[in-house]
Amino acid sequence: MTALPAPWRQALDRRGRLFDLSESDLCARMLHDEDPSLRCDRYGPVCWFSWYGGASPGPEDFERLAAFTAAAGAVHWHLRHMPDRGRDPGLRRTRSSPGAPETWTAAEGGLRFELRGGGGQSAGLYLDQRRNRGWVRDRARGGRVLNLFAYTGGFGIAALAGGAAEVVQNDVSRANLDWARANAALNGVGPAAVEYAAVDARLLVEGCRRRGRRFDAVICDPPAFARSRGRDAGHWSIERDLPAVVRECVGLLSPEGWMLVSSGCESWKEGAFEGAVRRGLAAGGRMEPAPGPGEDCGGARGSLRSVVVRPG
């Protein structure tokens, strides 16, 4: 049997204390910062590796990945080589185990999600947001929820599972919203229960403001950079545009509403994310801590930053 590096074994021991690794549908991070050159998310039967080493992995590395996958309770693996930590998608190279599926499903909190092994940086569900999705689910009952930058719809589906009365899934990518529809169908959510908006988030928020549309909850988990869809929107840059979006979204909230703001961008300097949110609240509103990532995703050491914003 291929020997695993000591940090990998220690990581598996810790995950074994946090989760039941024999659970076939388990979604959890198996490696976070135990090895700075590798990260691993397990999505049910598949391990998703992000390789940050400068040199491309070789045959011995693939043997170790297969051994780690088996020890983590999975069967197959996909690997993305991202020597610049994913900042330039053009540098990403892929590799998969023999027979690895291109599409499969796994579960989080009793909700099912479709995962895909295509060319993206993620299989379709960011696991460091698990606790935040649970927090949204617990507070969504009867509410009107706007999920900006929805990606594959995880926050919106969590809100629906929590009894939200109305959910708007917004993403500039129609392909992402089609994926969100597939995830909704997996969880028995019909098309009439959700509104899908394939438009730049800033234009959607502006339109809601003009029409006087209000929400009880807004989720804002934007990418670091994105191309726009819509006239005069311009490309999205999180460091430049986040304060304005926070300011506009606070104006859409009902008096007792809340907004969850998150960013997994690793380029934020200490306190910069909170400072950007605070600039958005200059005209009013208050900021509170959010649950943030679980222990498997680094906890307080994780790259995910998130806060809860309330009006007033």
ChimeraX commands (.cxc) that place a marker at each C-alpha (Angstrom):
marker #1 position 0.00,0.00,0.00 radius 0.5
marker #1 position 1.30,3.47,-0.90 radius 0.5
marker #1 position 2.52,5.36,2.17 radius 0.5
marker #1 position 0.88,8.73,2.81 radius 0.5
marker #1 position 2.83,11.79,4.00 radius 0.5
marker #1 position 2.46,12.38,7.74 radius 0.5
marker #1 position 0.44,15.64,7.34 radius 0.5
marker #1 position -2.06,13.80,5.16 radius 0.5
marker #1 position -2.47,11.01,7.72 radius 0.5
marker #1 position -2.94,13.55,10.49 radius 0.5
marker #1 position -5.53,15.39,8.43 radius 0.5
marker #1 position -7.48,12.17,7.89 radius 0.5
marker #1 position -7.35,11.40,11.60 radius 0.5
marker #1 position -8.83,14.81,12.38 radius 0.5
marker #1 position -11.58,14.41,9.77 radius 0.5
marker #1 position -12.37,10.98,11.16 radius 0.5
marker #1 position -13.13,12.65,14.48 radius 0.5
marker #1 position -15.34,15.27,12.81 radius 0.5
marker #1 position -17.22,13.11,10.29 radius 0.5
marker #1 position -18.25,9.57,9.52 radius 0.5
marker #1 position -15.96,8.89,6.57 radius 0.5
marker #1 position -17.95,5.77,5.69 radius 0.5
marker #1 position -20.95,7.95,4.78 radius 0.5
marker #1 position -21.23,7.55,1.01 radius 0.5
marker #1 position -22.66,11.03,0.32 radius 0.5
marker #1 position -20.37,12.97,2.66 radius 0.5
marker #1 position -19.24,16.45,1.62 radius 0.5
marker #1 position -16.24,17.65,3.64 radius 0.5
marker #1 position -12.77,19.10,3.23 radius 0.5
marker #1 position -10.17,16.40,3.75 radius 0.5
marker #1 position -7.08,18.61,3.38 radius 0.5
marker #1 position -7.08,22.33,4.06 radius 0.5
marker #1 position -3.79,23.86,5.19 radius 0.5
marker #1 position -2.07,20.71,6.42 radius 0.5
marker #1 position -0.12,20.63,3.14 radius 0.5
marker #1 position 0.35,24.08,1.53 radius 0.5
marker #1 position 0.76,22.50,-1.91 radius 0.5
marker #1 position -2.52,20.54,-1.89 radius 0.5
marker #1 position -6.17,20.93,-0.94 radius 0.5
marker #1 position -8.80,18.21,-1.08 radius 0.5
marker #1 position -12.59,18.41,-0.94 radius 0.5
marker #1 position -14.53,15.19,-0.79 radius 0.5
marker #1 position -17.87,15.20,-2.59 radius 0.5
marker #1 position -19.44,11.82,-1.87 radius 0.5
marker #1 position -17.60,9.20,-3.98 radius 0.5
marker #1 position -15.13,11.70,-5.49 radius 0.5
marker #1 position -12.18,13.60,-4.04 radius 0.5
marker #1 position -11.47,16.95,-5.68 radius 0.5
marker #1 position -7.80,17.93,-5.41 radius 0.5
marker #1 position -6.34,21.39,-6.02 radius 0.5
marker #1 position -2.59,21.08,-6.59 radius 0.5
marker #1 position -0.70,24.31,-5.89 radius 0.5
marker #1 position 2.84,23.01,-6.34 radius 0.5
marker #1 position 4.94,24.66,-9.02 radius 0.5
marker #1 position 5.96,21.36,-10.64 radius 0.5
marker #1 position 3.33,19.21,-12.30 radius 0.5
marker #1 position 2.40,16.05,-10.36 radius 0.5
marker #1 position 3.93,12.81,-11.58 radius 0.5
marker #1 position 3.07,9.08,-11.40 radius 0.5
marker #1 position 4.15,8.72,-7.76 radius 0.5
marker #1 position 1.98,11.69,-6.83 radius 0.5
marker #1 position -1.01,10.12,-8.58 radius 0.5
marker #1 position -0.47,6.92,-6.60 radius 0.5
marker #1 position -0.52,8.90,-3.36 radius 0.5
marker #1 position -3.67,10.73,-4.44 radius 0.5
marker #1 position -5.39,7.41,-5.12 radius 0.5
marker #1 position -4.30,6.08,-1.73 radius 0.5
marker #1 position -5.53,9.22,0.03 radius 0.5
marker #1 position -8.85,9.02,-1.83 radius 0.5
marker #1 position -9.42,5.47,-0.61 radius 0.5
marker #1 position -8.43,6.37,2.95 radius 0.5
marker #1 position -10.86,9.31,2.85 radius 0.5
marker #1 position -13.74,6.97,1.98 radius 0.5
marker #1 position -14.07,7.93,-1.69 radius 0.5
marker #1 position -13.54,5.97,-4.91 radius 0.5
marker #1 position -12.46,8.42,-7.62 radius 0.5
marker #1 position -10.56,11.69,-7.86 radius 0.5
marker #1 position -10.25,14.76,-10.04 radius 0.5
marker #1 position -7.22,17.05,-9.85 radius 0.5
marker #1 position -6.72,20.68,-10.86 radius 0.5
marker #1 position -3.13,21.92,-11.08 radius 0.5
marker #1 position -3.20,25.62,-10.18 radius 0.5
marker #1 position 0.36,26.80,-9.54 radius 0.5
marker #1 position -0.79,30.42,-9.12 radius 0.5
marker #1 position -3.51,29.39,-6.60 radius 0.5
marker #1 position -6.20,29.68,-9.27 radius 0.5
marker #1 position -5.77,33.36,-10.11 radius 0.5
marker #1 position -5.24,32.62,-13.82 radius 0.5
marker #1 position -7.73,29.99,-15.09 radius 0.5
marker #1 position -5.62,29.60,-18.23 radius 0.5
marker #1 position -2.87,27.95,-16.21 radius 0.5
marker #1 position -5.12,25.22,-14.84 radius 0.5
marker #1 position -4.37,21.65,-15.91 radius 0.5
marker #1 position -6.55,18.65,-15.14 radius 0.5
marker #1 position -6.15,14.96,-14.41 radius 0.5
marker #1 position -8.62,12.31,-13.22 radius 0.5
marker #1 position -8.56,8.76,-11.96 radius 0.5
marker #1 position -9.62,6.03,-14.43 radius 0.5
marker #1 position -13.40,5.89,-14.67 radius 0.5
marker #1 position -13.96,9.06,-12.64 radius 0.5
marker #1 position -17.48,10.37,-13.32 radius 0.5
marker #1 position -17.98,13.73,-14.98 radius 0.5
marker #1 position -21.30,14.23,-13.19 radius 0.5
marker #1 position -22.40,12.82,-9.83 radius 0.5
marker #1 position -24.35,13.80,-6.69 radius 0.5
marker #1 position -23.58,14.14,-2.99 radius 0.5
marker #1 position -25.36,15.60,0.04 radius 0.5
marker #1 position -24.98,18.37,2.60 radius 0.5
marker #1 position -27.42,18.68,5.48 radius 0.5
marker #1 position -29.89,16.39,3.78 radius 0.5
marker #1 position -29.85,18.44,0.56 radius 0.5
marker #1 position -28.54,16.94,-2.65 radius 0.5
marker #1 position -26.26,18.69,-5.11 radius 0.5
marker #1 position -25.04,17.83,-8.57 radius 0.5
marker #1 position -21.24,17.96,-8.89 radius 0.5
marker #1 position -19.30,18.15,-12.11 radius 0.5
marker #1 position -15.75,17.30,-13.05 radius 0.5
marker #1 position -15.46,19.75,-15.93 radius 0.5
marker #1 position -12.87,22.50,-16.18 radius 0.5
marker #1 position -13.90,24.72,-13.25 radius 0.5
marker #1 position -12.03,25.52,-10.06 radius 0.5
marker #1 position -14.81,23.91,-8.04 radius 0.5
marker #1 position -16.96,20.83,-8.48 radius 0.5
marker #1 position -20.01,23.01,-7.83 radius 0.5
marker #1 position -20.26,23.52,-4.06 radius 0.5
marker #1 position -17.89,25.57,-1.90 radius 0.5
marker #1 position -17.60,23.56,1.29 radius 0.5
marker #1 position -16.26,26.39,3.43 radius 0.5
marker #1 position -19.75,27.93,3.17 radius 0.5
marker #1 position -21.45,24.91,4.79 radius 0.5
marker #1 position -22.02,26.61,8.17 radius 0.5
marker #1 position -23.19,29.81,6.51 radius 0.5
marker #1 position -25.68,27.86,4.38 radius 0.5
marker #1 position -26.99,26.21,7.54 radius 0.5
marker #1 position -27.31,29.61,9.21 radius 0.5
marker #1 position -29.34,30.92,6.25 radius 0.5
marker #1 position -31.54,27.83,6.28 radius 0.5
marker #1 position -32.34,28.33,9.98 radius 0.5
marker #1 position -33.41,31.96,9.41 radius 0.5
marker #1 position -35.24,31.81,6.09 radius 0.5
marker #1 position -38.74,30.73,7.12 radius 0.5
marker #1 position -41.42,32.89,5.50 radius 0.5
marker #1 position -38.84,35.29,4.10 radius 0.5
marker #1 position -38.16,36.86,0.73 radius 0.5
marker #1 position -34.58,35.95,-0.16 radius 0.5
marker #1 position -32.28,37.41,-2.82 radius 0.5
marker #1 position -29.25,35.24,-3.60 radius 0.5
marker #1 position -26.75,37.35,-5.57 radius 0.5
marker #1 position -23.86,35.69,-7.41 radius 0.5
marker #1 position -25.75,32.44,-6.86 radius 0.5
marker #1 position -23.31,30.16,-8.74 radius 0.5
marker #1 position -25.06,26.75,-8.55 radius 0.5
marker #1 position -27.75,27.97,-6.16 radius 0.5
marker #1 position -26.63,26.47,-2.84 radius 0.5
marker #1 position -27.69,29.35,-0.60 radius 0.5
marker #1 position -31.04,29.70,-2.35 radius 0.5
marker #1 position -31.77,25.99,-2.03 radius 0.5
marker #1 position -30.82,26.12,1.66 radius 0.5
marker #1 position -33.25,29.03,2.11 radius 0.5
marker #1 position -36.04,27.10,0.37 radius 0.5
marker #1 position -35.35,24.09,2.59 radius 0.5
marker #1 position -35.74,26.43,5.55 radius 0.5
marker #1 position -39.19,27.55,4.39 radius 0.5
marker #1 position -38.44,30.74,2.46 radius 0.5
marker #1 position -41.55,32.15,0.81 radius 0.5
marker #1 position -39.70,33.60,-2.18 radius 0.5
marker #1 position -36.18,33.09,-3.57 radius 0.5
marker #1 position -34.45,34.94,-6.39 radius 0.5
marker #1 position -31.38,33.14,-7.75 radius 0.5
marker #1 position -29.13,35.63,-9.55 radius 0.5
marker #1 position -26.01,34.93,-11.59 radius 0.5
marker #1 position -24.56,36.53,-14.69 radius 0.5
marker #1 position -23.94,33.04,-16.11 radius 0.5
marker #1 position -26.94,31.28,-17.64 radius 0.5
marker #1 position -25.01,28.00,-17.41 radius 0.5
marker #1 position -24.68,28.46,-13.65 radius 0.5
marker #1 position -28.40,29.14,-13.32 radius 0.5
marker #1 position -29.19,26.02,-15.35 radius 0.5
marker #1 position -27.03,24.13,-12.85 radius 0.5
marker #1 position -28.95,25.79,-10.01 radius 0.5
marker #1 position -32.19,24.60,-11.61 radius 0.5
marker #1 position -30.80,21.05,-11.71 radius 0.5
marker #1 position -29.94,21.28,-8.02 radius 0.5
marker #1 position -33.41,22.60,-7.23 radius 0.5
marker #1 position -34.98,19.67,-9.09 radius 0.5
marker #1 position -32.81,17.23,-7.11 radius 0.5
marker #1 position -34.43,18.62,-3.96 radius 0.5
marker #1 position -38.00,18.60,-5.23 radius 0.5
marker #1 position -38.18,22.35,-5.88 radius 0.5
marker #1 position -40.36,23.17,-8.87 radius 0.5
marker #1 position -39.67,26.08,-11.24 radius 0.5
marker #1 position -42.60,28.08,-9.87 radius 0.5
marker #1 position -40.93,28.36,-6.44 radius 0.5
marker #1 position -37.86,30.28,-7.65 radius 0.5
marker #1 position -37.13,33.28,-9.84 radius 0.5
marker #1 position -33.92,33.04,-11.90 radius 0.5
marker #1 position -32.23,36.25,-13.04 radius 0.5
marker #1 position -29.31,35.99,-15.51 radius 0.5
marker #1 position -28.11,39.58,-15.21 radius 0.5
marker #1 position -25.26,41.51,-13.63 radius 0.5
marker #1 position -26.01,41.68,-9.89 radius 0.5
marker #1 position -25.54,45.46,-9.82 radius 0.5
marker #1 position -28.19,45.95,-12.51 radius 0.5
marker #1 position -30.60,43.62,-10.71 radius 0.5
marker #1 position -30.14,45.47,-7.42 radius 0.5
marker #1 position -30.64,48.80,-9.19 radius 0.5
marker #1 position -33.84,47.52,-10.78 radius 0.5
marker #1 position -35.18,46.30,-7.43 radius 0.5
marker #1 position -34.43,49.70,-5.90 radius 0.5
marker #1 position -36.28,51.54,-8.67 radius 0.5
marker #1 position -39.32,49.29,-8.33 radius 0.5
marker #1 position -39.35,49.47,-4.53 radius 0.5
marker #1 position -38.86,45.72,-4.23 radius 0.5
marker #1 position -37.80,44.62,-0.74 radius 0.5
marker #1 position -36.27,41.45,0.72 radius 0.5
marker #1 position -35.98,39.96,4.19 radius 0.5
marker #1 position -32.58,38.46,3.39 radius 0.5
marker #1 position -29.82,39.06,0.85 radius 0.5
marker #1 position -26.86,36.74,0.29 radius 0.5
marker #1 position -23.86,38.31,-1.41 radius 0.5
marker #1 position -20.98,35.90,-2.08 radius 0.5
marker #1 position -19.28,37.39,-5.14 radius 0.5
marker #1 position -16.26,36.19,-7.10 radius 0.5
marker #1 position -13.08,38.25,-7.06 radius 0.5
marker #1 position -13.54,39.13,-10.74 radius 0.5
marker #1 position -16.22,38.51,-13.34 radius 0.5
marker #1 position -17.30,39.73,-16.75 radius 0.5
marker #1 position -20.60,41.55,-16.82 radius 0.5
marker #1 position -23.86,40.96,-18.62 radius 0.5
marker #1 position -25.84,44.05,-19.43 radius 0.5
marker #1 position -25.37,47.53,-20.80 radius 0.5
marker #1 position -22.91,49.79,-18.97 radius 0.5
marker #1 position -22.37,47.28,-16.16 radius 0.5
marker #1 position -18.61,46.92,-16.69 radius 0.5
marker #1 position -16.62,44.01,-15.31 radius 0.5
marker #1 position -16.95,43.12,-11.63 radius 0.5
marker #1 position -14.01,43.63,-9.27 radius 0.5
marker #1 position -14.71,42.73,-5.65 radius 0.5
marker #1 position -12.29,45.17,-4.05 radius 0.5
marker #1 position -13.67,48.05,-6.09 radius 0.5
marker #1 position -17.37,47.17,-6.27 radius 0.5
marker #1 position -18.26,45.43,-3.00 radius 0.5
marker #1 position -18.88,48.61,-0.93 radius 0.5
marker #1 position -21.39,49.98,-3.43 radius 0.5
marker #1 position -23.28,46.68,-3.66 radius 0.5
marker #1 position -23.46,46.42,0.14 radius 0.5
marker #1 position -24.79,49.99,0.33 radius 0.5
marker #1 position -27.46,49.35,-2.32 radius 0.5
marker #1 position -28.50,46.00,-0.85 radius 0.5
marker #1 position -28.98,47.40,2.65 radius 0.5
marker #1 position -31.52,49.72,1.04 radius 0.5
marker #1 position -33.47,46.67,-0.21 radius 0.5
marker #1 position -33.82,45.10,3.24 radius 0.5
marker #1 position -36.99,45.06,5.30 radius 0.5
marker #1 position -36.58,46.70,8.75 radius 0.5
marker #1 position -35.83,43.35,10.42 radius 0.5
marker #1 position -33.90,41.95,7.47 radius 0.5
marker #1 position -30.29,40.85,7.19 radius 0.5
marker #1 position -27.58,40.43,4.60 radius 0.5
marker #1 position -24.85,37.79,4.58 radius 0.5
marker #1 position -21.70,39.06,2.85 radius 0.5
marker #1 position -18.89,36.61,2.08 radius 0.5
marker #1 position -15.67,36.37,0.13 radius 0.5
marker #1 position -13.30,33.46,-0.41 radius 0.5
marker #1 position -10.80,35.67,-2.25 radius 0.5
marker #1 position -7.35,34.98,-0.82 radius 0.5
marker #1 position -5.90,38.35,-1.88 radius 0.5
marker #1 position -7.66,40.36,0.86 radius 0.5
marker #1 position -5.17,41.83,3.30 radius 0.5
marker #1 position -5.89,41.69,7.02 radius 0.5
marker #1 position -9.06,43.67,7.75 radius 0.5
marker #1 position -9.56,44.76,4.11 radius 0.5
marker #1 position -12.75,42.76,3.56 radius 0.5
marker #1 position -14.38,44.10,6.71 radius 0.5
marker #1 position -13.22,47.58,5.74 radius 0.5
marker #1 position -14.88,47.26,2.33 radius 0.5
marker #1 position -18.16,46.19,3.96 radius 0.5
marker #1 position -17.88,49.02,6.48 radius 0.5
marker #1 position -17.49,51.56,3.68 radius 0.5
marker #1 position -20.74,50.25,2.25 radius 0.5
marker #1 position -22.42,50.92,5.59 radius 0.5
marker #1 position -21.30,54.54,5.84 radius 0.5
marker #1 position -24.90,55.70,5.30 radius 0.5
marker #1 position -26.29,53.31,7.92 radius 0.5
marker #1 position -26.34,49.69,9.04 radius 0.5
marker #1 position -24.37,47.52,11.44 radius 0.5
marker #1 position -22.07,44.55,11.01 radius 0.5
marker #1 position -22.05,41.32,13.04 radius 0.5
marker #1 position -19.98,38.13,12.92 radius 0.5
marker #1 position -21.15,35.28,10.67 radius 0.5
marker #1 position -20.61,31.57,11.36 radius 0.5
marker #1 position -17.76,31.30,8.85 radius 0.5
marker #1 position -15.98,28.10,7.81 radius 0.5
marker #1 position -16.09,24.84,9.73 radius 0.5
marker #1 position -13.10,23.26,11.42 radius 0.5
marker #1 position -12.40,21.07,8.38 radius 0.5
marker #1 position -12.01,24.25,6.29 radius 0.5
marker #1 position -9.63,25.95,8.68 radius 0.5
marker #1 position -12.11,27.68,10.99 radius 0.5
marker #1 position -10.69,31.09,11.88 radius 0.5
marker #1 position -7.59,30.23,9.80 radius 0.5
marker #1 position -9.64,29.75,6.64 radius 0.5
marker #1 position -9.55,32.15,3.71 radius 0.5
marker #1 position -13.35,32.63,3.79 radius 0.5
marker #1 position -14.42,35.95,5.25 radius 0.5
marker #1 position -18.05,36.58,6.07 radius 0.5
marker #1 position -20.17,39.01,8.07 radius 0.5
marker #1 position -23.86,39.63,8.70 radius 0.5
marker #1 position -25.17,43.13,7.97 radius 0.5
marker #1 position -28.38,44.58,9.40 radius 0.5
marker #1 position -30.07,47.87,8.54 radius 0.5
marker #1 position -30.35,50.76,10.96 radius 0.5
marker link #1:1,2 radius 0.2
marker link #1:2,3 radius 0.2
marker link #1:3,4 radius 0.2
marker link #1:4,5 radius 0.2
marker link #1:5,6 radius 0.2
marker link #1:6,7 radius 0.2
marker link #1:7,8 radius 0.2
marker link #1:8,9 radius 0.2
marker link #1:9,10 radius 0.2
marker link #1:10,11 radius 0.2
marker link #1:11,12 radius 0.2
marker link #1:12,13 radius 0.2
marker link #1:13,14 radius 0.2
marker link #1:14,15 radius 0.2
marker link #1:15,16 radius 0.2
marker link #1:16,17 radius 0.2
marker link #1:17,18 radius 0.2
marker link #1:18,19 radius 0.2
marker link #1:19,20 radius 0.2
marker link #1:20,21 radius 0.2
marker link #1:21,22 radius 0.2
marker link #1:22,23 radius 0.2
marker link #1:23,24 radius 0.2
marker link #1:24,25 radius 0.2
marker link #1:25,26 radius 0.2
marker link #1:26,27 radius 0.2
marker link #1:27,28 radius 0.2
marker link #1:28,29 radius 0.2
marker link #1:29,30 radius 0.2
marker link #1:30,31 radius 0.2
marker link #1:31,32 radius 0.2
marker link #1:32,33 radius 0.2
marker link #1:33,34 radius 0.2
marker link #1:34,35 radius 0.2
marker link #1:35,36 radius 0.2
marker link #1:36,37 radius 0.2
marker link #1:37,38 radius 0.2
marker link #1:38,39 radius 0.2
marker link #1:39,40 radius 0.2
marker link #1:40,41 radius 0.2
marker link #1:41,42 radius 0.2
marker link #1:42,43 radius 0.2
marker link #1:43,44 radius 0.2
marker link #1:44,45 radius 0.2
marker link #1:45,46 radius 0.2
marker link #1:46,47 radius 0.2
marker link #1:47,48 radius 0.2
marker link #1:48,49 radius 0.2
marker link #1:49,50 radius 0.2
marker link #1:50,51 radius 0.2
marker link #1:51,52 radius 0.2
marker link #1:52,53 radius 0.2
marker link #1:53,54 radius 0.2
marker link #1:54,55 radius 0.2
marker link #1:55,56 radius 0.2
marker link #1:56,57 radius 0.2
marker link #1:57,58 radius 0.2
marker link #1:58,59 radius 0.2
marker link #1:59,60 radius 0.2
marker link #1:60,61 radius 0.2
marker link #1:61,62 radius 0.2
marker link #1:62,63 radius 0.2
marker link #1:63,64 radius 0.2
marker link #1:64,65 radius 0.2
marker link #1:65,66 radius 0.2
marker link #1:66,67 radius 0.2
marker link #1:67,68 radius 0.2
marker link #1:68,69 radius 0.2
marker link #1:69,70 radius 0.2
marker link #1:70,71 radius 0.2
marker link #1:71,72 radius 0.2
marker link #1:72,73 radius 0.2
marker link #1:73,74 radius 0.2
marker link #1:74,75 radius 0.2
marker link #1:75,76 radius 0.2
marker link #1:76,77 radius 0.2
marker link #1:77,78 radius 0.2
marker link #1:78,79 radius 0.2
marker link #1:79,80 radius 0.2
marker link #1:80,81 radius 0.2
marker link #1:81,82 radius 0.2
marker link #1:82,83 radius 0.2
marker link #1:83,84 radius 0.2
marker link #1:84,85 radius 0.2
marker link #1:85,86 radius 0.2
marker link #1:86,87 radius 0.2
marker link #1:87,88 radius 0.2
marker link #1:88,89 radius 0.2
marker link #1:89,90 radius 0.2
marker link #1:90,91 radius 0.2
marker link #1:91,92 radius 0.2
marker link #1:92,93 radius 0.2
marker link #1:93,94 radius 0.2
marker link #1:94,95 radius 0.2
marker link #1:95,96 radius 0.2
marker link #1:96,97 radius 0.2
marker link #1:97,98 radius 0.2
marker link #1:98,99 radius 0.2
marker link #1:99,100 radius 0.2
marker link #1:100,101 radius 0.2
marker link #1:101,102 radius 0.2
marker link #1:102,103 radius 0.2
marker link #1:103,104 radius 0.2
marker link #1:104,105 radius 0.2
marker link #1:105,106 radius 0.2
marker link #1:106,107 radius 0.2
marker link #1:107,108 radius 0.2
marker link #1:108,109 radius 0.2
marker link #1:109,110 radius 0.2
marker link #1:110,111 radius 0.2
marker link #1:111,112 radius 0.2
marker link #1:112,113 radius 0.2
marker link #1:113,114 radius 0.2
marker link #1:114,115 radius 0.2
marker link #1:115,116 radius 0.2
marker link #1:116,117 radius 0.2
marker link #1:117,118 radius 0.2
marker link #1:118,119 radius 0.2
marker link #1:119,120 radius 0.2
marker link #1:120,121 radius 0.2
marker link #1:121,122 radius 0.2
marker link #1:122,123 radius 0.2
marker link #1:123,124 radius 0.2
marker link #1:124,125 radius 0.2
marker link #1:125,126 radius 0.2
marker link #1:126,127 radius 0.2
marker link #1:127,128 radius 0.2
marker link #1:128,129 radius 0.2
marker link #1:129,130 radius 0.2
marker link #1:130,131 radius 0.2
marker link #1:131,132 radius 0.2
marker link #1:132,133 radius 0.2
marker link #1:133,134 radius 0.2
marker link #1:134,135 radius 0.2
marker link #1:135,136 radius 0.2
marker link #1:136,137 radius 0.2
marker link #1:137,138 radius 0.2
marker link #1:138,139 radius 0.2
marker link #1:139,140 radius 0.2
marker link #1:140,141 radius 0.2
marker link #1:141,142 radius 0.2
marker link #1:142,143 radius 0.2
marker link #1:143,144 radius 0.2
marker link #1:144,145 radius 0.2
marker link #1:145,146 radius 0.2
marker link #1:146,147 radius 0.2
marker link #1:147,148 radius 0.2
marker link #1:148,149 radius 0.2
marker link #1:149,150 radius 0.2
marker link #1:150,151 radius 0.2
marker link #1:151,152 radius 0.2
marker link #1:152,153 radius 0.2
marker link #1:153,154 radius 0.2
marker link #1:154,155 radius 0.2
marker link #1:155,156 radius 0.2
marker link #1:156,157 radius 0.2
marker link #1:157,158 radius 0.2
marker link #1:158,159 radius 0.2
marker link #1:159,160 radius 0.2
marker link #1:160,161 radius 0.2
marker link #1:161,162 radius 0.2
marker link #1:162,163 radius 0.2
marker link #1:163,164 radius 0.2
marker link #1:164,165 radius 0.2
marker link #1:165,166 radius 0.2
marker link #1:166,167 radius 0.2
marker link #1:167,168 radius 0.2
marker link #1:168,169 radius 0.2
marker link #1:169,170 radius 0.2
marker link #1:170,171 radius 0.2
marker link #1:171,172 radius 0.2
marker link #1:172,173 radius 0.2
marker link #1:173,174 radius 0.2
marker link #1:174,175 radius 0.2
marker link #1:175,176 radius 0.2
marker link #1:176,177 radius 0.2
marker link #1:177,178 radius 0.2
marker link #1:178,179 radius 0.2
marker link #1:179,180 radius 0.2
marker link #1:180,181 radius 0.2
marker link #1:181,182 radius 0.2
marker link #1:182,183 radius 0.2
marker link #1:183,184 radius 0.2
marker link #1:184,185 radius 0.2
marker link #1:185,186 radius 0.2
marker link #1:186,187 radius 0.2
marker link #1:187,188 radius 0.2
marker link #1:188,189 radius 0.2
marker link #1:189,190 radius 0.2
marker link #1:190,191 radius 0.2
marker link #1:191,192 radius 0.2
marker link #1:192,193 radius 0.2
marker link #1:193,194 radius 0.2
marker link #1:194,195 radius 0.2
marker link #1:195,196 radius 0.2
marker link #1:196,197 radius 0.2
marker link #1:197,198 radius 0.2
marker link #1:198,199 radius 0.2
marker link #1:199,200 radius 0.2
marker link #1:200,201 radius 0.2
marker link #1:201,202 radius 0.2
marker link #1:202,203 radius 0.2
marker link #1:203,204 radius 0.2
marker link #1:204,205 radius 0.2
marker link #1:205,206 radius 0.2
marker link #1:206,207 radius 0.2
marker link #1:207,208 radius 0.2
marker link #1:208,209 radius 0.2
marker link #1:209,210 radius 0.2
marker link #1:210,211 radius 0.2
marker link #1:211,212 radius 0.2
marker link #1:212,213 radius 0.2
marker link #1:213,214 radius 0.2
marker link #1:214,215 radius 0.2
marker link #1:215,216 radius 0.2
marker link #1:216,217 radius 0.2
marker link #1:217,218 radius 0.2
marker link #1:218,219 radius 0.2
marker link #1:219,220 radius 0.2
marker link #1:220,221 radius 0.2
marker link #1:221,222 radius 0.2
marker link #1:222,223 radius 0.2
marker link #1:223,224 radius 0.2
marker link #1:224,225 radius 0.2
marker link #1:225,226 radius 0.2
marker link #1:226,227 radius 0.2
marker link #1:227,228 radius 0.2
marker link #1:228,229 radius 0.2
marker link #1:229,230 radius 0.2
marker link #1:230,231 radius 0.2
marker link #1:231,232 radius 0.2
marker link #1:232,233 radius 0.2
marker link #1:233,234 radius 0.2
marker link #1:234,235 radius 0.2
marker link #1:235,236 radius 0.2
marker link #1:236,237 radius 0.2
marker link #1:237,238 radius 0.2
marker link #1:238,239 radius 0.2
marker link #1:239,240 radius 0.2
marker link #1:240,241 radius 0.2
marker link #1:241,242 radius 0.2
marker link #1:242,243 radius 0.2
marker link #1:243,244 radius 0.2
marker link #1:244,245 radius 0.2
marker link #1:245,246 radius 0.2
marker link #1:246,247 radius 0.2
marker link #1:247,248 radius 0.2
marker link #1:248,249 radius 0.2
marker link #1:249,250 radius 0.2
marker link #1:250,251 radius 0.2
marker link #1:251,252 radius 0.2
marker link #1:252,253 radius 0.2
marker link #1:253,254 radius 0.2
marker link #1:254,255 radius 0.2
marker link #1:255,256 radius 0.2
marker link #1:256,257 radius 0.2
marker link #1:257,258 radius 0.2
marker link #1:258,259 radius 0.2
marker link #1:259,260 radius 0.2
marker link #1:260,261 radius 0.2
marker link #1:261,262 radius 0.2
marker link #1:262,263 radius 0.2
marker link #1:263,264 radius 0.2
marker link #1:264,265 radius 0.2
marker link #1:265,266 radius 0.2
marker link #1:266,267 radius 0.2
marker link #1:267,268 radius 0.2
marker link #1:268,269 radius 0.2
marker link #1:269,270 radius 0.2
marker link #1:270,271 radius 0.2
marker link #1:271,272 radius 0.2
marker link #1:272,273 radius 0.2
marker link #1:273,274 radius 0.2
marker link #1:274,275 radius 0.2
marker link #1:275,276 radius 0.2
marker link #1:276,277 radius 0.2
marker link #1:277,278 radius 0.2
marker link #1:278,279 radius 0.2
marker link #1:279,280 radius 0.2
marker link #1:280,281 radius 0.2
marker link #1:281,282 radius 0.2
marker link #1:282,283 radius 0.2
marker link #1:283,284 radius 0.2
marker link #1:284,285 radius 0.2
marker link #1:285,286 radius 0.2
marker link #1:286,287 radius 0.2
marker link #1:287,288 radius 0.2
marker link #1:288,289 radius 0.2
marker link #1:289,290 radius 0.2
marker link #1:290,291 radius 0.2
marker link #1:291,292 radius 0.2
marker link #1:292,293 radius 0.2
marker link #1:293,294 radius 0.2
marker link #1:294,295 radius 0.2
marker link #1:295,296 radius 0.2
marker link #1:296,297 radius 0.2
marker link #1:297,298 radius 0.2
marker link #1:298,299 radius 0.2
marker link #1:299,300 radius 0.2
marker link #1:300,301 radius 0.2
marker link #1:301,302 radius 0.2
marker link #1:302,303 radius 0.2
marker link #1:303,304 radius 0.2
marker link #1:304,305 radius 0.2
marker link #1:305,306 radius 0.2
marker link #1:306,307 radius 0.2
marker link #1:307,308 radius 0.2
marker link #1:308,309 radius 0.2
marker link #1:309,310 radius 0.2
marker link #1:310,311 radius 0.2
marker link #1:311,312 radius 0.2
view
